Amino acid sequence: MDHEFYMQHALNLAAKGWPLVTPNPMVGCVIVCDQQIAAEGYHEIYGGPHAEVNALKNLSAEADPSKCTLYVTLEPCSHFGKTPPCADLIIKTGIKKVVICNNDPNPLVAGKGKEKLLAAGIEVITGILEDQGNILNKRFFTFHKKKRPYIILKWTQTADGFISRLPVPKDRKDNIIGTPQQQQLVHQMRAEETAIMVGKNTVLHDNPHLTTRFAEGKNPIRIFIDRKLEVPETFNIFSDEAVTLVFNGKTEQIKENIRYILIDFSGNVLQQIVSKLYSLNIQSVIVEGGLTTLTNFLKEKLFDEIKVFENKDLKFGEGIKAPILP
């Protein structure tokens, strides 16, 4: 059996679930009988059937499950969540061999699925294309292993390395750096991540919507830091287009789609924020600015990716310099 070949196919299937399965991981499943793919499936949408369920549903009634090998990109679940345990279903169907890419870091599963299969006399092989699986579900693994969201730092800069004019123009259009194509790509990024975060000054200067106007998909949860609550609720970031979280030093309350979260500004602000986001099950965050917010994340080494867009046809000559890459 070419385990890597079939597992790669399962990983390709799993990727089709992005981003609709969030905050669940992407999972693909392939069932092989007599060295031929007899059935396949993937987790298609959050709350829907898991990959193993979809694959087993597609298995022909003529196939003998005891002679098949099931390939799955993540350890089968062993608990009742939105769906019944996949490990129980695999055992019930009579499959005798299961090949797994990644063990599940979620404490609700974390080895229990594998143990259940072994206890039922099923042969289990793990770690096939493990690195590829880690990359595919980088958000899910970071969230459960590091107890914080997957963090992407993002900014757009001119050809001479500026992220804004200074003083900031009254007309926001005079401060746009990204090309239309870059703006569309950024909005697609927003649609694929759970949340987006900026600092107070960015909100006051740009009055951003932080939505996905130029791309298809859901609006991210909007987050910003406003210690003294200086941003008026008439600003775009408070619109009912999405939930908004305001980390501040004055109040803890919920007003319709706005949630004010109290933190201690004498302590480590960013660590408090990412810990709170973890408790709110926010699995990924794009940090879009401004300079102070981005620099603080860089200093704390609190990031997983950095994405920099550059408009090679635009120069400001002076203004606010882009953050310094580590």
WODA-V693089 format. One record per residue. SS is DSSP state (helix for helix, strand for strand, loop for the rest). PHI is phi as a letter, one per 30 degrees, with the letter a starting at -180 (none if undefined). PSI is psi as a letter, one per 40 degrees, with the letter a starting at -180 (999 if undefined). Layout:
# WODA-V693089
<<SS,PHI,PSI> <SS,PHI,PSI>>
This chain:
# WODA-V693089
<<loop,none,h> <loop,c,g> <helix,e,d> <helix,d,d> <helix,d,d> <helix,d,d> <helix,d,d> <helix,d,d> <helix,d,d> <helix,d,d> <helix,d,d> <helix,d,d> <helix,d,d> <helix,e,d> <helix,d,d> <loop,d,e> <loop,d,e> <loop,d,h> <loop,c,e> <loop,d,e> <loop,d,e> <loop,e,h> <loop,d,e> <loop,d,i> <loop,d,i> <loop,d,h> <loop,b,h> <strand,b,i> <strand,b,h> <strand,b,h> <strand,c,h> <strand,c,h> <strand,b,h> <loop,h,f> <loop,i,f> <strand,b,i> <strand,d,h> <strand,c,d> <strand,a,i> <strand,a,i> <strand,a,i> <strand,b,i> <loop,d,h> <loop,c,d> <loop,a,i> <loop,e,h> <loop,j,e> <loop,d,i> <loop,e,i> <loop,d,i> <helix,e,d> <helix,d,d> <helix,d,d> <helix,d,d> <helix,d,d> <helix,d,d> <helix,d,d> <loop,d,e> <loop,d,h> <loop,d,i> <loop,d,d> <loop,d,e> <loop,d,i> <loop,c,h> <helix,e,d> <helix,d,e> <helix,c,e> <strand,c,i> <strand,c,h> <strand,c,h> <strand,c,h> <strand,b,i> <strand,d,e> <strand,b,i> <loop,e,h> <loop,e,h> <loop,d,i> <loop,b,e> <loop,b,i> <loop,d,h> <loop,c,b> <loop,d,e> <loop,b,i> <loop,d,i> <loop,d,h> <helix,d,d> <helix,e,d> <helix,d,d> <helix,d,d> <helix,d,d> <helix,d,d> <helix,d,d> <helix,d,e> <loop,j,e> <loop,d,h> <loop,c,e> <strand,b,h> <strand,b,h> <strand,c,h> <strand,c,h> <strand,d,c> <strand,b,i> <loop,d,i> <loop,d,h> <loop,d,e> <loop,d,h> <loop,e,d> <loop,d,d> <loop,c,c> <loop,g,g> <loop,j,e> <helix,d,d> <helix,d,d> <helix,d,d> <helix,d,d> <helix,d,d> <helix,d,d> <helix,d,d> <helix,d,d> <loop,d,e> <loop,i,e> <loop,d,h> <strand,d,h> <strand,b,h> <strand,c,h> <strand,b,i> <loop,i,e> <loop,d,h> <loop,h,f> <helix,e,d> <helix,d,d> <helix,d,d> <helix,d,d> <helix,d,d> <helix,d,d> <helix,e,d> <loop,c,f> <helix,e,d> <helix,d,d> <helix,d,d> <helix,d,d> <helix,d,d> <helix,e,d> <helix,d,d> <helix,d,d> <helix,c,e> <loop,h,f> <loop,a,i> <loop,d,i> <strand,d,h> <strand,c,h> <strand,c,h> <strand,d,h> <strand,b,h> <strand,a,i> <strand,c,h> <strand,b,i> <strand,d,i> <loop,d,d> <loop,c,e> <loop,i,f> <strand,c,i> <strand,c,e> <strand,a,i> <loop,d,i> <loop,b,h> <loop,d,i> <loop,d,h> <loop,d,i> <loop,d,d> <loop,d,h> <helix,e,d> <helix,d,d> <helix,d,e> <helix,c,e> <loop,d,h> <loop,c,d> <loop,d,i> <loop,d,i> <helix,e,d> <helix,d,d> <helix,d,d> <helix,d,d> <helix,d,d> <helix,d,d> <helix,d,d> <helix,d,d> <helix,d,d> <helix,e,d> <helix,e,d> <helix,d,d> <helix,c,e> <loop,c,i> <loop,d,d> <strand,b,i> <strand,b,i> <strand,b,i> <strand,b,i> <strand,c,i> <helix,d,d> <helix,d,d> <helix,d,d> <helix,d,d> <helix,d,d> <helix,d,d> <helix,c,d> <loop,h,f> <loop,d,i> <loop,d,d> <loop,h,f> <loop,c,a> <loop,c,f> <loop,d,d> <loop,c,e> <loop,a,i> <loop,d,i> <loop,k,i> <loop,d,i> <loop,d,i> <loop,d,i> <strand,d,h> <strand,c,h> <strand,b,h> <strand,a,i> <strand,c,h> <loop,b,g> <loop,e,d> <loop,c,e> <loop,h,f> <loop,c,e> <loop,d,h> <loop,d,i> <loop,d,e> <loop,d,e> <loop,d,i> <helix,e,d> <helix,d,e> <helix,c,e> <loop,e,i> <loop,d,e> <loop,d,d> <loop,a,i> <loop,d,i> <strand,b,h> <strand,c,h> <strand,c,h> <strand,d,h> <strand,b,i> <loop,c,e> <loop,b,d> <loop,b,i> <loop,b,h> <strand,a,i> <strand,b,h> <strand,b,g> <loop,h,b> <loop,d,e> <strand,c,h> <strand,b,h> <strand,c,h> <strand,c,h> <strand,d,h> <loop,b,i> <loop,c,h> <loop,d,e> <loop,d,e> <loop,c,a> <loop,d,h> <helix,d,d> <helix,d,d> <helix,d,d> <helix,d,d> <helix,d,d> <helix,d,d> <helix,d,d> <helix,d,d> <helix,d,d> <helix,d,d> <helix,d,d> <loop,c,e> <loop,i,f> <loop,d,h> <loop,d,d> <strand,a,i> <strand,b,h> <strand,c,h> <strand,c,h> <strand,c,e> <strand,k,a> <loop,d,a> <helix,e,d> <helix,d,d> <helix,d,d> <helix,d,d> <helix,d,d> <helix,d,d> <helix,d,d> <helix,d,d> <helix,d,d> <loop,d,e> <loop,h,f> <loop,c,g> <loop,a,i> <loop,c,d> <strand,b,i> <strand,b,h> <strand,b,h> <strand,c,h> <strand,c,h> <strand,b,h> <strand,c,h> <loop,d,e> <loop,c,e> <loop,b,h> <loop,b,i> <loop,c,d> <loop,i,d> <loop,a,i> <loop,k,a> <strand,c,h> <strand,d,i> <loop,d,i> <loop,e,i> <loop,d,h> <loop,d,i> <loop,d,999>>
